[in-house]
Amino acid sequence: MNEVTLLRRDPARNLHRYCRLDVQPDLFGSWCLIREWGRIGQGGQRRLTPFPTADEAQTALERQRRRKERRGYGPS
């Protein structure tokens, strides 16, 4: 699938963040939305959310991408 990396930078507020979204199959036949976020240049957090189909996982990725873009994140 396609990976999306979004960045949010505001040097005046010392804000340097990233968010990486990806959809991948797991070992059990379902699909996972993988979200990784944190400060640029440092280790971040990761969350996997399983979905029964790739279409549902892709829909969740697009929904999360739109949320982040409303909060000021943009393409890298």
PDB file of N, CA, C, O and CB in Angstrom:
ATOM      1  N   MET A   1       0.855  -1.179   0.000  1.00  0.00           N
ATOM      2  CA  MET A   1       0.000   0.000   0.000  1.00  0.00           C
ATOM      3  C   MET A   1       0.898   1.239   0.000  1.00  0.00           C
ATOM      4  O   MET A   1       2.106   1.150  -0.223  1.00  0.00           O
ATOM      5  CB  MET A   1      -0.971   0.000   1.234  1.00  0.00           C
ATOM      6  N   ASN A   2       0.309   2.342   0.244  1.00  0.00           N
ATOM      7  CA  ASN A   2       1.104   3.564   0.195  1.00  0.00           C
ATOM      8  C   ASN A   2       1.333   4.122   1.596  1.00  0.00           C
ATOM      9  O   ASN A   2       0.437   4.125   2.440  1.00  0.00           O
ATOM     10  CB  ASN A   2       0.417   4.613  -0.685  1.00  0.00           C
ATOM     11  N   GLU A   3       2.538   4.586   1.814  1.00  0.00           N
ATOM     12  CA  GLU A   3       2.904   5.191   3.090  1.00  0.00           C
ATOM     13  C   GLU A   3       2.779   6.689   2.976  1.00  0.00           C
ATOM     14  O   GLU A   3       3.137   7.272   1.953  1.00  0.00           O
ATOM     15  CB  GLU A   3       4.334   4.793   3.512  1.00  0.00           C
ATOM     16  N   VAL A   4       2.270   7.318   4.024  1.00  0.00           N
ATOM     17  CA  VAL A   4       2.115   8.765   4.064  1.00  0.00           C
ATOM     18  C   VAL A   4       2.933   9.281   5.234  1.00  0.00           C
ATOM     19  O   VAL A   4       2.785   8.799   6.357  1.00  0.00           O
ATOM     20  CB  VAL A   4       0.610   9.184   4.191  1.00  0.00           C
ATOM     21  N   THR A   5       3.795  10.257   4.982  1.00  0.00           N
ATOM     22  CA  THR A   5       4.564  10.900   6.042  1.00  0.00           C
ATOM     23  C   THR A   5       4.191  12.375   6.065  1.00  0.00           C
ATOM     24  O   THR A   5       4.308  13.074   5.058  1.00  0.00           O
ATOM     25  CB  THR A   5       6.105  10.708   5.831  1.00  0.00           C
ATOM     26  N   LEU A   6       3.745  12.833   7.214  1.00  0.00           N
ATOM     27  CA  LEU A   6       3.331  14.228   7.391  1.00  0.00           C
ATOM     28  C   LEU A   6       4.235  14.887   8.425  1.00  0.00           C
ATOM     29  O   LEU A   6       4.630  14.257   9.406  1.00  0.00           O
ATOM     30  CB  LEU A   6       1.835  14.322   7.827  1.00  0.00           C
ATOM     31  N   LEU A   7       4.559  16.152   8.200  1.00  0.00           N
ATOM     32  CA  LEU A   7       5.417  16.910   9.118  1.00  0.00           C
ATOM     33  C   LEU A   7       4.694  18.158   9.592  1.00  0.00           C
ATOM     34  O   LEU A   7       3.870  18.732   8.880  1.00  0.00           O
ATOM     35  CB  LEU A   7       6.754  17.289   8.439  1.00  0.00           C
ATOM     36  N   ARG A   8       5.021  18.562  10.805  1.00  0.00           N
ATOM     37  CA  ARG A   8       4.521  19.830  11.337  1.00  0.00           C
ATOM     38  C   ARG A   8       5.695  20.544  11.986  1.00  0.00           C
ATOM     39  O   ARG A   8       6.276  20.060  12.958  1.00  0.00           O
ATOM     40  CB  ARG A   8       3.345  19.611  12.363  1.00  0.00           C
ATOM     41  N   ARG A   9       6.033  21.695  11.437  1.00  0.00           N
ATOM     42  CA  ARG A   9       7.176  22.466  11.943  1.00  0.00           C
ATOM     43  C   ARG A   9       6.754  23.894  12.245  1.00  0.00           C
ATOM     44  O   ARG A   9       6.098  24.555  11.440  1.00  0.00           O
ATOM     45  CB  ARG A   9       8.338  22.459  10.927  1.00  0.00           C
ATOM     46  N   ASP A  10       7.144  24.346  13.414  1.00  0.00           N
ATOM     47  CA  ASP A  10       6.929  25.729  13.818  1.00  0.00           C
ATOM     48  C   ASP A  10       8.098  26.107  14.725  1.00  0.00           C
ATOM     49  O   ASP A  10       8.022  25.931  15.941  1.00  0.00           O
ATOM     50  CB  ASP A  10       5.533  25.922  14.546  1.00  0.00           C
ATOM     51  N   PRO A  11       9.194  26.635  14.130  1.00  0.00           N
ATOM     52  CA  PRO A  11      10.383  26.949  14.932  1.00  0.00           C
ATOM     53  C   PRO A  11      10.108  27.944  16.064  1.00  0.00           C
ATOM     54  O   PRO A  11      10.757  27.880  17.107  1.00  0.00           O
ATOM     55  CB  PRO A  11      11.465  27.502  14.036  1.00  0.00           C
ATOM     56  N   ALA A  12       9.172  28.847  15.876  1.00  0.00           N
ATOM     57  CA  ALA A  12       8.874  29.824  16.911  1.00  0.00           C
ATOM     58  C   ALA A  12       8.349  29.148  18.181  1.00  0.00           C
ATOM     59  O   ALA A  12       8.571  29.642  19.286  1.00  0.00           O
ATOM     60  CB  ALA A  12       7.858  30.841  16.396  1.00  0.00           C
ATOM     61  N   ARG A  13       7.656  28.025  18.022  1.00  0.00           N
ATOM     62  CA  ARG A  13       7.114  27.291  19.163  1.00  0.00           C
ATOM     63  C   ARG A  13       7.919  26.038  19.478  1.00  0.00           C
ATOM     64  O   ARG A  13       7.501  25.224  20.301  1.00  0.00           O
ATOM     65  CB  ARG A  13       5.671  26.916  18.900  1.00  0.00           C
ATOM     66  N   ASN A  14       9.087  25.872  18.822  1.00  0.00           N
ATOM     67  CA  ASN A  14       9.951  24.704  18.987  1.00  0.00           C
ATOM     68  C   ASN A  14       9.167  23.412  18.726  1.00  0.00           C
ATOM     69  O   ASN A  14       9.275  22.435  19.468  1.00  0.00           O
ATOM     70  CB  ASN A  14      10.564  24.682  20.407  1.00  0.00           C
ATOM     71  N   LEU A  15       8.382  23.440  17.658  1.00  0.00           N
ATOM     72  CA  LEU A  15       7.527  22.316  17.302  1.00  0.00           C
ATOM     73  C   LEU A  15       8.081  21.662  16.044  1.00  0.00           C
ATOM     74  O   LEU A  15       8.092  22.276  14.977  1.00  0.00           O
ATOM     75  CB  LEU A  15       6.052  22.772  17.092  1.00  0.00           C
ATOM     76  N   HIS A  16       8.538  20.426  16.162  1.00  0.00           N
ATOM     77  CA  HIS A  16       9.097  19.669  15.037  1.00  0.00           C
ATOM     78  C   HIS A  16       8.583  18.240  15.161  1.00  0.00           C
ATOM     79  O   HIS A  16       9.224  17.400  15.792  1.00  0.00           O
ATOM     80  CB  HIS A  16      10.683  19.714  15.024  1.00  0.00           C
ATOM     81  N   ARG A  17       7.435  17.965  14.564  1.00  0.00           N
ATOM     82  CA  ARG A  17       6.777  16.668  14.727  1.00  0.00           C
ATOM     83  C   ARG A  17       6.584  15.960  13.395  1.00  0.00           C
ATOM     84  O   ARG A  17       6.563  16.582  12.333  1.00  0.00           O
ATOM     85  CB  ARG A  17       5.432  16.843  15.413  1.00  0.00           C
ATOM     86  N   TYR A  18       6.445  14.640  13.481  1.00  0.00           N
ATOM     87  CA  TYR A  18       6.142  13.843  12.293  1.00  0.00           C
ATOM     88  C   TYR A  18       5.031  12.857  12.622  1.00  0.00           C
ATOM     89  O   TYR A  18       4.798  12.517  13.782  1.00  0.00           O
ATOM     90  CB  TYR A  18       7.405  13.097  11.783  1.00  0.00           C
ATOM     91  N   CYS A  19       4.353  12.409  11.575  1.00  0.00           N
ATOM     92  CA  CYS A  19       3.340  11.372  11.678  1.00  0.00           C
ATOM     93  C   CYS A  19       3.463  10.516  10.425  1.00  0.00           C
ATOM     94  O   CYS A  19       3.396  11.026   9.307  1.00  0.00           O
ATOM     95  CB  CYS A  19       1.890  11.978  11.834  1.00  0.00           C
ATOM     96  N   ARG A  20       3.643   9.220  10.615  1.00  0.00           N
ATOM     97  CA  ARG A  20       3.777   8.285   9.493  1.00  0.00           C
ATOM     98  C   ARG A  20       2.601   7.311   9.536  1.00  0.00           C
ATOM     99  O   ARG A  20       2.341   6.698  10.571  1.00  0.00           O
ATOM    100  CB  ARG A  20       5.151   7.514   9.549  1.00  0.00           C
ATOM    101  N   LEU A  21       1.891   7.168   8.416  1.00  0.00           N
ATOM    102  CA  LEU A  21       0.737   6.278   8.319  1.00  0.00           C
ATOM    103  C   LEU A  21       0.995   5.267   7.213  1.00  0.00           C
ATOM    104  O   LEU A  21       1.511   5.617   6.152  1.00  0.00           O
ATOM    105  CB  LEU A  21      -0.574   7.078   8.047  1.00  0.00           C
ATOM    106  N   ASP A  22       0.634   4.008   7.464  1.00  0.00           N
ATOM    107  CA  ASP A  22       0.858   2.955   6.480  1.00  0.00           C
ATOM    108  C   ASP A  22      -0.175   1.857   6.688  1.00  0.00           C
ATOM    109  O   ASP A  22      -0.655   1.649   7.802  1.00  0.00           O
ATOM    110  CB  ASP A  22       2.302   2.384   6.586  1.00  0.00           C
ATOM    111  N   VAL A  23      -0.519   1.149   5.601  1.00  0.00           N
ATOM    112  CA  VAL A  23      -1.411  -0.005   5.664  1.00  0.00           C
ATOM    113  C   VAL A  23      -0.628  -1.214   5.186  1.00  0.00           C
ATOM    114  O   VAL A  23      -0.045  -1.200   4.102  1.00  0.00           O
ATOM    115  CB  VAL A  23      -2.705   0.213   4.803  1.00  0.00           C
ATOM    116  N   GLN A  24      -0.619  -2.281   6.018  1.00  0.00           N
ATOM    117  CA  GLN A  24       0.120  -3.497   5.669  1.00  0.00           C
ATOM    118  C   GLN A  24      -0.666  -4.716   6.144  1.00  0.00           C
ATOM    119  O   GLN A  24      -1.419  -4.635   7.115  1.00  0.00           O
ATOM    120  CB  GLN A  24       1.549  -3.483   6.297  1.00  0.00           C
ATOM    121  N   PRO A  25      -0.491  -5.843   5.461  1.00  0.00           N
ATOM    122  CA  PRO A  25      -1.146  -7.073   5.925  1.00  0.00           C
ATOM    123  C   PRO A  25      -0.411  -7.629   7.146  1.00  0.00           C
ATOM    124  O   PRO A  25       0.793  -7.432   7.310  1.00  0.00           O
ATOM    125  CB  PRO A  25      -1.191  -8.135   4.790  1.00  0.00           C
ATOM    126  N   ASP A  26      -1.163  -8.325   7.992  1.00  0.00           N
ATOM    127  CA  ASP A  26      -0.509  -8.995   9.122  1.00  0.00           C
ATOM    128  C   ASP A  26      -0.454 -10.504   8.864  1.00  0.00           C
ATOM    129  O   ASP A  26      -0.889 -10.969   7.810  1.00  0.00           O
ATOM    130  CB  ASP A  26      -1.261  -8.695  10.456  1.00  0.00           C
ATOM    131  N   LEU A  27       0.069 -11.251   9.803  1.00  0.00           N
ATOM    132  CA  LEU A  27       0.248 -12.692   9.621  1.00  0.00           C
ATOM    133  C   LEU A  27      -1.046 -13.490   9.734  1.00  0.00           C
ATOM    134  O   LEU A  27      -1.058 -14.681   9.421  1.00  0.00           O
ATOM    135  CB  LEU A  27       1.228 -13.204  10.626  1.00  0.00           C
ATOM    136  N   PHE A  28      -2.124 -12.868  10.169  1.00  0.00           N
ATOM    137  CA  PHE A  28      -3.369 -13.579  10.418  1.00  0.00           C
ATOM    138  C   PHE A  28      -4.436 -13.322   9.353  1.00  0.00           C
ATOM    139  O   PHE A  28      -5.592 -13.704   9.540  1.00  0.00           O
ATOM    140  CB  PHE A  28      -3.902 -13.194  11.763  1.00  0.00           C
ATOM    141  N   GLY A  29      -4.072 -12.690   8.253  1.00  0.00           N
ATOM    142  CA  GLY A  29      -5.009 -12.479   7.156  1.00  0.00           C
ATOM    143  C   GLY A  29      -5.793 -11.188   7.204  1.00  0.00           C
ATOM    144  O   GLY A  29      -6.596 -10.931   6.308  1.00  0.00           O
ATOM    145  N   SER A  30      -5.590 -10.371   8.213  1.00  0.00           N
ATOM    146  CA  SER A  30      -6.264  -9.075   8.248  1.00  0.00           C
ATOM    147  C   SER A  30      -5.263  -7.987   7.857  1.00  0.00           C
ATOM    148  O   SER A  30      -4.109  -8.277   7.542  1.00  0.00           O
ATOM    149  CB  SER A  30      -6.871  -8.794   9.665  1.00  0.00           C
ATOM    150  N   TRP A  31      -5.708  -6.763   7.881  1.00  0.00           N
ATOM    151  CA  TRP A  31      -4.876  -5.628   7.491  1.00  0.00           C
ATOM    152  C   TRP A  31      -4.727  -4.689   8.676  1.00  0.00           C
ATOM    153  O   TRP A  31      -5.648  -4.556   9.482  1.00  0.00           O
ATOM    154  CB  TRP A  31      -5.480  -4.881   6.273  1.00  0.00           C
ATOM    155  N   CYS A  32      -3.584  -4.043   8.789  1.00  0.00           N
ATOM    156  CA  CYS A  32      -3.308  -3.140   9.910  1.00  0.00           C
ATOM    157  C   CYS A  32      -3.010  -1.736   9.423  1.00  0.00           C
ATOM    158  O   CYS A  32      -2.272  -1.538   8.458  1.00  0.00           O
ATOM    159  CB  CYS A  32      -2.138  -3.660  10.741  1.00  0.00           C
ATOM    160  N   LEU A  33      -3.593  -0.771  10.101  1.00  0.00           N
ATOM    161  CA  LEU A  33      -3.200   0.622   9.937  1.00  0.00           C
ATOM    162  C   LEU A  33      -2.105   0.856  10.955  1.00  0.00           C
ATOM    163  O   LEU A  33      -2.324   0.700  12.157  1.00  0.00           O
ATOM    164  CB  LEU A  33      -4.418   1.625  10.129  1.00  0.00           C
ATOM    165  N   ILE A  34      -0.929   1.229  10.483  1.00  0.00           N
ATOM    166  CA  ILE A  34       0.209   1.480  11.355  1.00  0.00           C
ATOM    167  C   ILE A  34       0.397   2.990  11.450  1.00  0.00           C
ATOM    168  O   ILE A  34       0.623   3.671  10.451  1.00  0.00           O
ATOM    169  CB  ILE A  34       1.507   0.774  10.825  1.00  0.00           C
ATOM    170  N   ARG A  35       0.299   3.492  12.678  1.00  0.00           N
ATOM    171  CA  ARG A  35       0.506   4.924  12.925  1.00  0.00           C
ATOM    172  C   ARG A  35       1.746   5.087  13.776  1.00  0.00           C
ATOM    173  O   ARG A  35       1.884   4.436  14.812  1.00  0.00           O
ATOM    174  CB  ARG A  35      -0.734   5.574  13.621  1.00  0.00           C
ATOM    175  N   GLU A  36       2.646   5.950  13.347  1.00  0.00           N
ATOM    176  CA  GLU A  36       3.855   6.248  14.111  1.00  0.00           C
ATOM    177  C   GLU A  36       3.971   7.758  14.197  1.00  0.00           C
ATOM    178  O   GLU A  36       3.796   8.454  13.196  1.00  0.00           O
ATOM    179  CB  GLU A  36       5.137   5.609  13.455  1.00  0.00           C
ATOM    180  N   TRP A  37       4.268   8.273  15.389  1.00  0.00           N
ATOM    181  CA  TRP A  37       4.348   9.713  15.566  1.00  0.00           C
ATOM    182  C   TRP A  37       5.367  10.052  16.637  1.00  0.00           C
ATOM    183  O   TRP A  37       5.718   9.225  17.479  1.00  0.00           O
ATOM    184  CB  TRP A  37       2.978  10.293  15.928  1.00  0.00           C
ATOM    185  N   GLY A  38       5.836  11.305  16.580  1.00  0.00           N
ATOM    186  CA  GLY A  38       6.794  11.763  17.581  1.00  0.00           C
ATOM    187  C   GLY A  38       7.538  12.993  17.105  1.00  0.00           C
ATOM    188  O   GLY A  38       7.146  13.647  16.139  1.00  0.00           O
ATOM    189  N   ARG A  39       8.614  13.291  17.800  1.00  0.00           N
ATOM    190  CA  ARG A  39       9.453  14.439  17.462  1.00  0.00           C
ATOM    191  C   ARG A  39      10.452  14.016  16.392  1.00  0.00           C
ATOM    192  O   ARG A  39      11.011  12.922  16.456  1.00  0.00           O
ATOM    193  CB  ARG A  39      10.188  14.993  18.723  1.00  0.00           C
ATOM    194  N   ILE A  40      10.674  14.877  15.418  1.00  0.00           N
ATOM    195  CA  ILE A  40      11.600  14.591  14.333  1.00  0.00           C
ATOM    196  C   ILE A  40      12.991  14.363  14.913  1.00  0.00           C
ATOM    197  O   ILE A  40      13.472  15.158  15.719  1.00  0.00           O
ATOM    198  CB  ILE A  40      11.616  15.744  13.296  1.00  0.00           C
ATOM    199  N   GLY A  41      13.637  13.267  14.497  1.00  0.00           N
ATOM    200  CA  GLY A  41      14.981  12.953  14.949  1.00  0.00           C
ATOM    201  C   GLY A  41      15.051  12.111  16.202  1.00  0.00           C
ATOM    202  O   GLY A  41      16.144  11.764  16.651  1.00  0.00           O
ATOM    203  N   GLN A  42      13.895  11.770  16.784  1.00  0.00           N
ATOM    204  CA  GLN A  42      13.881  10.950  17.985  1.00  0.00           C
ATOM    205  C   GLN A  42      12.927   9.781  17.792  1.00  0.00           C
ATOM    206  O   GLN A  42      12.091   9.792  16.889  1.00  0.00           O
ATOM    207  CB  GLN A  42      13.480  11.785  19.218  1.00  0.00           C
ATOM    208  N   GLY A  43      13.056   8.787  18.637  1.00  0.00           N
ATOM    209  CA  GLY A  43      12.149   7.645  18.585  1.00  0.00           C
ATOM    210  C   GLY A  43      10.733   8.083  18.922  1.00  0.00           C
ATOM    211  O   GLY A  43      10.519   8.927  19.791  1.00  0.00           O
ATOM    212  N   GLY A  44       9.780   7.501  18.228  1.00  0.00           N
ATOM    213  CA  GLY A  44       8.396   7.885  18.452  1.00  0.00           C
ATOM    214  C   GLY A  44       7.576   6.735  19.001  1.00  0.00           C
ATOM    215  O   GLY A  44       8.112   5.711  19.424  1.00  0.00           O
ATOM    216  N   GLN A  45       6.286   6.924  18.986  1.00  0.00           N
ATOM    217  CA  GLN A  45       5.356   5.902  19.423  1.00  0.00           C
ATOM    218  C   GLN A  45       4.734   5.256  18.197  1.00  0.00           C
ATOM    219  O   GLN A  45       4.693   5.849  17.119  1.00  0.00           O
ATOM    220  CB  GLN A  45       4.269   6.494  20.353  1.00  0.00           C
ATOM    221  N   ARG A  46       4.250   4.027  18.377  1.00  0.00           N
ATOM    222  CA  ARG A  46       3.651   3.298  17.260  1.00  0.00           C
ATOM    223  C   ARG A  46       2.394   2.598  17.756  1.00  0.00           C
ATOM    224  O   ARG A  46       2.355   2.047  18.856  1.00  0.00           O
ATOM    225  CB  ARG A  46       4.657   2.271  16.647  1.00  0.00           C
ATOM    226  N   ARG A  47       1.362   2.636  16.906  1.00  0.00           N
ATOM    227  CA  ARG A  47       0.117   1.946  17.225  1.00  0.00           C
ATOM    228  C   ARG A  47      -0.366   1.210  15.983  1.00  0.00           C
ATOM    229  O   ARG A  47      -0.394   1.778  14.891  1.00  0.00           O
ATOM    230  CB  ARG A  47      -0.966   2.944  17.738  1.00  0.00           C
ATOM    231  N   LEU A  48      -0.746  -0.055  16.149  1.00  0.00           N
ATOM    232  CA  LEU A  48      -1.288  -0.868  15.072  1.00  0.00           C
ATOM    233  C   LEU A  48      -2.767  -1.101  15.341  1.00  0.00           C
ATOM    234  O   LEU A  48      -3.146  -1.501  16.442  1.00  0.00           O
ATOM    235  CB  LEU A  48      -0.523  -2.216  14.941  1.00  0.00           C
ATOM    236  N   THR A  49      -3.605  -0.853  14.334  1.00  0.00           N
ATOM    237  CA  THR A  49      -5.036  -1.071  14.449  1.00  0.00           C
ATOM    238  C   THR A  49      -5.458  -2.051  13.366  1.00  0.00           C
ATOM    239  O   THR A  49      -5.329  -1.740  12.181  1.00  0.00           O
ATOM    240  CB  THR A  49      -5.824   0.266  14.337  1.00  0.00           C
ATOM    241  N   PRO A  50      -5.963  -3.237  13.739  1.00  0.00           N
ATOM    242  CA  PRO A  50      -6.338  -4.237  12.735  1.00  0.00           C
ATOM    243  C   PRO A  50      -7.698  -3.939  12.095  1.00  0.00           C
ATOM    244  O   PRO A  50      -8.596  -3.398  12.742  1.00  0.00           O
ATOM    245  CB  PRO A  50      -6.364  -5.623  13.369  1.00  0.00           C
ATOM    246  N   PHE A  51      -7.833  -4.300  10.817  1.00  0.00           N
ATOM    247  CA  PHE A  51      -9.072  -4.176  10.062  1.00  0.00           C
ATOM    248  C   PHE A  51      -9.269  -5.449   9.258  1.00  0.00           C
ATOM    249  O   PHE A  51      -8.287  -6.064   8.844  1.00  0.00           O
ATOM    250  CB  PHE A  51      -9.051  -2.923   9.135  1.00  0.00           C
ATOM    251  N   PRO A  52     -10.517  -5.866   9.024  1.00  0.00           N
ATOM    252  CA  PRO A  52     -10.752  -7.111   8.284  1.00  0.00           C
ATOM    253  C   PRO A  52     -10.388  -7.028   6.798  1.00  0.00           C
ATOM    254  O   PRO A  52     -10.015  -8.038   6.202  1.00  0.00           O
ATOM    255  CB  PRO A  52     -12.196  -7.503   8.415  1.00  0.00           C
ATOM    256  N   THR A  53     -10.492  -5.835   6.190  1.00  0.00           N
ATOM    257  CA  THR A  53     -10.192  -5.711   4.761  1.00  0.00           C
ATOM    258  C   THR A  53      -9.222  -4.557   4.520  1.00  0.00           C
ATOM    259  O   THR A  53      -9.083  -3.652   5.343  1.00  0.00           O
ATOM    260  CB  THR A  53     -11.490  -5.497   3.947  1.00  0.00           C
ATOM    261  N   ALA A  54      -8.563  -4.617   3.381  1.00  0.00           N
ATOM    262  CA  ALA A  54      -7.627  -3.550   3.008  1.00  0.00           C
ATOM    263  C   ALA A  54      -8.365  -2.241   2.754  1.00  0.00           C
ATOM    264  O   ALA A  54      -7.840  -1.169   3.055  1.00  0.00           O
ATOM    265  CB  ALA A  54      -6.822  -3.951   1.759  1.00  0.00           C
ATOM    266  N   ASP A  55      -9.573  -2.313   2.205  1.00  0.00           N
ATOM    267  CA  ASP A  55     -10.342  -1.093   1.927  1.00  0.00           C
ATOM    268  C   ASP A  55     -10.686  -0.340   3.216  1.00  0.00           C
ATOM    269  O   ASP A  55     -10.600   0.886   3.269  1.00  0.00           O
ATOM    270  CB  ASP A  55     -11.631  -1.441   1.165  1.00  0.00           C
ATOM    271  N   GLU A  56     -11.072  -1.084   4.247  1.00  0.00           N
ATOM    272  CA  GLU A  56     -11.390  -0.438   5.525  1.00  0.00           C
ATOM    273  C   GLU A  56     -10.150   0.200   6.137  1.00  0.00           C
ATOM    274  O   GLU A  56     -10.225   1.296   6.694  1.00  0.00           O
ATOM    275  CB  GLU A  56     -11.996  -1.452   6.505  1.00  0.00           C
ATOM    276  N   ALA A  57      -9.024  -0.469   6.039  1.00  0.00           N
ATOM    277  CA  ALA A  57      -7.776   0.078   6.574  1.00  0.00           C
ATOM    278  C   ALA A  57      -7.367   1.322   5.796  1.00  0.00           C
ATOM    279  O   ALA A  57      -6.904   2.296   6.389  1.00  0.00           O
ATOM    280  CB  ALA A  57      -6.653  -0.978   6.524  1.00  0.00           C
ATOM    281  N   GLN A  58      -7.533   1.300   4.474  1.00  0.00           N
ATOM    282  CA  GLN A  58      -7.189   2.461   3.644  1.00  0.00           C
ATOM    283  C   GLN A  58      -8.106   3.637   3.955  1.00  0.00           C
ATOM    284  O   GLN A  58      -7.660   4.785   3.971  1.00  0.00           O
ATOM    285  CB  GLN A  58      -7.277   2.103   2.149  1.00  0.00           C
ATOM    286  N   THR A  59      -9.385   3.361   4.200  1.00  0.00           N
ATOM    287  CA  THR A  59     -10.330   4.414   4.578  1.00  0.00           C
ATOM    288  C   THR A  59      -9.916   5.046   5.903  1.00  0.00           C
ATOM    289  O   THR A  59      -9.973   6.266   6.056  1.00  0.00           O
ATOM    290  CB  THR A  59     -11.766   3.851   4.678  1.00  0.00           C
ATOM    291  N   ALA A  60      -9.500   4.222   6.859  1.00  0.00           N
ATOM    292  CA  ALA A  60      -9.040   4.734   8.149  1.00  0.00           C
ATOM    293  C   ALA A  60      -7.781   5.575   7.983  1.00  0.00           C
ATOM    294  O   ALA A  60      -7.627   6.590   8.663  1.00  0.00           O
ATOM    295  CB  ALA A  60      -8.778   3.580   9.121  1.00  0.00           C
ATOM    296  N   LEU A  61      -6.874   5.170   7.087  1.00  0.00           N
ATOM    297  CA  LEU A  61      -5.657   5.945   6.817  1.00  0.00           C
ATOM    298  C   LEU A  61      -6.027   7.327   6.273  1.00  0.00           C
ATOM    299  O   LEU A  61      -5.485   8.338   6.719  1.00  0.00           O
ATOM    300  CB  LEU A  61      -4.738   5.194   5.811  1.00  0.00           C
ATOM    301  N   GLU A  62      -6.942   7.366   5.320  1.00  0.00           N
ATOM    302  CA  GLU A  62      -7.343   8.661   4.744  1.00  0.00           C
ATOM    303  C   GLU A  62      -8.018   9.546   5.787  1.00  0.00           C
ATOM    304  O   GLU A  62      -7.790  10.755   5.814  1.00  0.00           O
ATOM    305  CB  GLU A  62      -8.289   8.449   3.550  1.00  0.00           C
ATOM    306  N   ARG A  63      -8.840   8.960   6.637  1.00  0.00           N
ATOM    307  CA  ARG A  63      -9.510   9.725   7.694  1.00  0.00           C
ATOM    308  C   ARG A  63      -8.478  10.311   8.657  1.00  0.00           C
ATOM    309  O   ARG A  63      -8.583  11.475   9.044  1.00  0.00           O
ATOM    310  CB  ARG A  63     -10.518   8.832   8.462  1.00  0.00           C
ATOM    311  N   GLN A  64      -7.479   9.511   9.047  1.00  0.00           N
ATOM    312  CA  GLN A  64      -6.423   9.986   9.950  1.00  0.00           C
ATOM    313  C   GLN A  64      -5.570  11.061   9.273  1.00  0.00           C
ATOM    314  O   GLN A  64      -5.181  12.034   9.918  1.00  0.00           O
ATOM    315  CB  GLN A  64      -5.531   8.808  10.402  1.00  0.00           C
ATOM    316  N   ARG A  65      -5.275  10.894   7.978  1.00  0.00           N
ATOM    317  CA  ARG A  65      -4.498  11.888   7.246  1.00  0.00           C
ATOM    318  C   ARG A  65      -5.222  13.231   7.229  1.00  0.00           C
ATOM    319  O   ARG A  65      -4.605  14.273   7.447  1.00  0.00           O
ATOM    320  CB  ARG A  65      -4.228  11.410   5.812  1.00  0.00           C
ATOM    321  N   ARG A  66      -6.529  13.208   6.972  1.00  0.00           N
ATOM    322  CA  ARG A  66      -7.302  14.464   6.959  1.00  0.00           C
ATOM    323  C   ARG A  66      -7.303  15.131   8.327  1.00  0.00           C
ATOM    324  O   ARG A  66      -7.206  16.355   8.415  1.00  0.00           O
ATOM    325  CB  ARG A  66      -8.747  14.201   6.512  1.00  0.00           C
ATOM    326  N   ARG A  67      -7.412  14.339   9.406  1.00  0.00           N
ATOM    327  CA  ARG A  67      -7.364  14.895  10.761  1.00  0.00           C
ATOM    328  C   ARG A  67      -6.044  15.617  11.020  1.00  0.00           C
ATOM    329  O   ARG A  67      -6.024  16.729  11.547  1.00  0.00           O
ATOM    330  CB  ARG A  67      -7.565  13.785  11.797  1.00  0.00           C
ATOM    331  N   LYS A  68      -4.943  14.967  10.641  1.00  0.00           N
ATOM    332  CA  LYS A  68      -3.629  15.561  10.866  1.00  0.00           C
ATOM    333  C   LYS A  68      -3.441  16.817  10.021  1.00  0.00           C
ATOM    334  O   LYS A  68      -2.855  17.792  10.492  1.00  0.00           O
ATOM    335  CB  LYS A  68      -2.528  14.547  10.554  1.00  0.00           C
ATOM    336  N   GLU A  69      -3.922  16.809   8.794  1.00  0.00           N
ATOM    337  CA  GLU A  69      -3.783  17.997   7.946  1.00  0.00           C
ATOM    338  C   GLU A  69      -4.581  19.167   8.504  1.00  0.00           C
ATOM    339  O   GLU A  69      -4.153  20.314   8.369  1.00  0.00           O
ATOM    340  CB  GLU A  69      -4.236  17.690   6.517  1.00  0.00           C
ATOM    341  N   ARG A  70      -5.725  18.913   9.123  1.00  0.00           N
ATOM    342  CA  ARG A  70      -6.490  19.989   9.758  1.00  0.00           C
ATOM    343  C   ARG A  70      -5.738  20.582  10.946  1.00  0.00           C
ATOM    344  O   ARG A  70      -5.947  21.742  11.299  1.00  0.00           O
ATOM    345  CB  ARG A  70      -7.858  19.471  10.212  1.00  0.00           C
ATOM    346  N   ARG A  71      -4.859  19.782  11.564  1.00  0.00           N
ATOM    347  CA  ARG A  71      -4.086  20.254  12.723  1.00  0.00           C
ATOM    348  C   ARG A  71      -2.762  20.908  12.330  1.00  0.00           C
ATOM    349  O   ARG A  71      -1.975  21.283  13.200  1.00  0.00           O
ATOM    350  CB  ARG A  71      -3.813  19.098  13.663  1.00  0.00           C
ATOM    351  N   GLY A  72      -2.507  21.049  11.010  1.00  0.00           N
ATOM    352  CA  GLY A  72      -1.321  21.775  10.584  1.00  0.00           C
ATOM    353  C   GLY A  72      -0.209  20.905  10.013  1.00  0.00           C
ATOM    354  O   GLY A  72       0.838  21.433   9.639  1.00  0.00           O
ATOM    355  N   TYR A  73      -0.397  19.607   9.935  1.00  0.00           N
ATOM    356  CA  TYR A  73       0.612  18.724   9.339  1.00  0.00           C
ATOM    357  C   TYR A  73       0.503  18.823   7.825  1.00  0.00           C
ATOM    358  O   TYR A  73      -0.576  19.049   7.279  1.00  0.00           O
ATOM    359  CB  TYR A  73       0.431  17.242   9.817  1.00  0.00           C
ATOM    360  N   GLY A  74       1.645  18.650   7.155  1.00  0.00           N
ATOM    361  CA  GLY A  74       1.672  18.694   5.701  1.00  0.00           C
ATOM    362  C   GLY A  74       2.618  17.633   5.157  1.00  0.00           C
ATOM    363  O   GLY A  74       3.388  17.035   5.909  1.00  0.00           O
ATOM    364  N   PRO A  75       2.558  17.402   3.850  1.00  0.00           N
ATOM    365  CA  PRO A  75       3.450  16.389   3.257  1.00  0.00           C
ATOM    366  C   PRO A  75       4.919  16.746   3.461  1.00  0.00           C
ATOM    367  O   PRO A  75       5.295  17.916   3.521  1.00  0.00           O
ATOM    368  CB  PRO A  75       3.161  16.234   1.759  1.00  0.00           C
ATOM    369  N   SER A  76       5.727  15.710   3.566  1.00  0.00           N
ATOM    370  CA  SER A  76       7.166  15.939   3.785  1.00  0.00           C
ATOM    371  C   SER A  76       7.864  16.351   2.512  1.00  0.00           C
ATOM    372  O   SER A  76       9.073  16.582   2.518  1.00  0.00           O
ATOM    373  CB  SER A  76       7.829  14.688   4.347  1.00  0.00           C
TER     374      SER A  76
END
